[in-house]
Amino acid sequence: MEDDMDDWMRFTDYRRYEKTGRVIEWFWACLRSWPAVRLLQFTTGTSRIPVNTFKGLQGSDSPRRFMIEKSGDPNSLPRSHTYFNRLDLPPYEDHESLERNSASQSTASPLGFSSWIVLAQRVLLVRVGRLKALGKSKE
C-alpha cells in the first residue's frame, strides 16, 4: 500500500490546512502505521483503491478528489463526509492527540466506521426514493 499511500497524498486537497503543516504531516505519518483501508472506507464509503488511482476517485455524483479540511476543536474526533470524500480533521495540538483520537475512530467497530456507512447508505436511499418504498413493504 506504500505506493498507493504516496498516490493518495499526491491527489489530496486541503482546506484551511497547508500541505506541509504539522497536523497534516502527523496525519500522514500516523496513517502509514494504520490499516489505511479503514480510513479509506470511513472517508469515501469504499475500501477499494480506485482503478485509476486516487486521481480517479469518485464522489457521490462525479469525480471528486480526497480532501482534508480543518474543522472542530483539538478535543474533537475526526468526521467524514463520504459523498464528498472529505475528512474533517481537528487542529490537534500534538502528534499523540491526533493518533489517539483518529485511532479510536478507526477501531470504532469491527467493520471500521460502520455507523457512518449505514448513515450514508440511508441518505442514499432517501435520495433515490427507495426508503419510502422499503417502509411500505414492511407494512
C-alpha positions as CSV (number, residue, x, y, z in Angstrom):
1,M,0.0,0.0,0.0
2,E,3.1,2.3,0.2
3,D,2.8,3.3,-3.5
4,D,-0.9,3.8,-3.0
5,M,-0.3,6.0,0.0
6,D,2.1,8.2,-2.0
7,D,-0.6,8.4,-4.7
8,W,-3.3,9.2,-2.1
9,M,-1.1,12.1,-0.7
10,R,-0.4,13.4,-4.2
11,F,-4.1,13.7,-5.1
12,T,-5.4,15.2,-1.8
13,D,-6.6,18.7,-1.5
14,Y,-6.6,20.7,1.7
15,R,-9.0,23.3,3.1
16,R,-7.7,25.6,5.9
17,Y,-4.6,23.4,6.2
18,E,-1.4,23.6,4.4
19,K,0.0,20.5,2.7
20,T,3.2,20.9,4.7
21,G,1.5,21.9,8.0
22,R,2.4,19.9,11.2
23,V,-1.0,18.4,11.7
24,I,-1.1,17.1,8.1
25,E,2.4,15.7,8.4
26,W,1.4,13.9,11.6
27,F,-1.7,12.6,9.9
28,W,0.1,11.0,7.0
29,A,2.8,9.6,9.4
30,C,0.1,8.0,11.5
31,L,-1.8,6.7,8.5
32,R,1.3,4.8,7.3
33,S,1.2,2.8,10.5
34,W,-2.6,2.1,10.5
35,P,-4.7,-0.1,8.2
36,A,-5.3,2.6,5.6
37,V,-8.2,0.6,4.2
38,R,-10.3,1.6,7.3
39,L,-9.6,5.3,6.7
40,L,-10.5,4.9,3.0
41,Q,-13.8,3.2,4.0
42,F,-14.5,5.9,6.6
43,T,-13.9,8.8,4.2
44,T,-15.1,7.5,0.8
45,G,-17.6,4.7,1.7
46,T,-15.5,2.1,-0.1
47,S,-12.5,0.0,1.0
48,R,-11.2,-0.4,-2.6
49,I,-8.5,1.7,-4.1
50,P,-9.8,3.4,-7.3
51,V,-8.9,1.6,-10.5
52,N,-7.4,4.8,-11.9
53,T,-5.6,5.5,-8.6
54,F,-6.6,8.3,-6.4
55,K,-6.6,10.7,-9.3
56,G,-9.8,9.0,-10.4
57,L,-11.6,8.9,-7.0
58,Q,-15.3,9.3,-7.4
59,G,-17.7,11.2,-5.2
60,S,-21.4,10.7,-5.0
61,D,-22.1,12.3,-8.3
62,S,-18.8,13.0,-10.1
63,P,-15.1,12.7,-9.8
64,R,-14.0,14.2,-6.5
65,R,-10.6,14.3,-5.0
66,F,-9.9,13.4,-1.4
67,M,-9.9,16.4,0.9
68,I,-8.8,17.1,4.4
69,E,-10.5,20.1,6.0
70,K,-9.6,21.8,9.3
71,S,-12.7,21.5,11.4
72,G,-13.6,21.2,15.1
73,D,-11.6,21.9,18.2
74,P,-8.5,20.0,19.4
75,N,-10.6,17.7,21.6
76,S,-12.9,16.6,18.7
77,L,-12.8,13.4,16.8
78,P,-12.3,13.3,13.0
79,R,-15.5,13.2,11.0
80,S,-16.1,12.1,7.4
81,H,-18.3,13.1,4.5
82,T,-18.4,10.1,2.2
83,Y,-20.4,11.8,-0.5
84,F,-17.6,14.3,-0.8
85,N,-14.5,12.2,0.0
86,R,-13.8,14.6,2.8
87,L,-12.2,14.2,6.2
88,D,-12.8,16.9,8.8
89,L,-9.6,16.8,10.8
90,P,-9.4,18.9,14.1
91,P,-6.4,21.1,14.7
92,Y,-4.7,18.7,17.2
93,E,-2.0,20.2,19.4
94,D,0.3,17.2,19.3
95,H,1.0,14.0,17.4
96,E,-0.2,11.9,20.3
97,S,-3.7,13.6,20.4
98,L,-4.1,13.1,16.6
99,E,-3.1,9.4,16.8
100,R,-5.3,8.7,19.9
101,N,-8.4,10.4,18.5
102,S,-8.0,9.1,15.0
103,A,-7.2,5.6,16.1
104,S,-10.2,5.5,18.3
105,Q,-12.3,6.2,15.2
106,S,-10.6,3.6,13.2
107,T,-11.4,0.9,15.8
108,A,-14.9,2.1,16.5
109,S,-16.3,-1.2,15.2
110,P,-15.1,-4.5,13.8
111,L,-16.2,-3.2,10.3
112,G,-14.5,0.1,10.8
113,F,-16.8,3.1,11.0
114,S,-19.9,1.1,10.2
115,S,-22.3,3.6,11.7
116,W,-21.1,6.2,9.2
117,I,-21.5,3.8,6.4
118,V,-25.1,2.9,7.5
119,L,-25.9,6.6,7.7
120,A,-24.5,7.2,4.2
121,Q,-26.5,4.3,2.8
122,R,-29.7,5.7,4.4
123,V,-29.1,9.1,2.9
124,L,-28.5,7.5,-0.5
125,L,-31.7,5.5,-0.2
126,V,-33.6,8.7,0.6
127,R,-32.1,10.4,-2.4
128,V,-33.3,7.8,-4.8
129,G,-36.7,7.4,-3.1
130,R,-36.2,3.8,-2.0
131,L,-36.5,4.3,1.7
132,K,-40.2,5.2,1.3
133,A,-40.7,2.0,-0.8
134,L,-38.9,-0.1,1.8
135,G,-41.2,1.3,4.6
136,K,-44.3,0.3,2.6
137,S,-43.0,-3.2,2.0
138,K,-42.6,-3.8,5.8
139,E,-46.3,-2.9,6.5
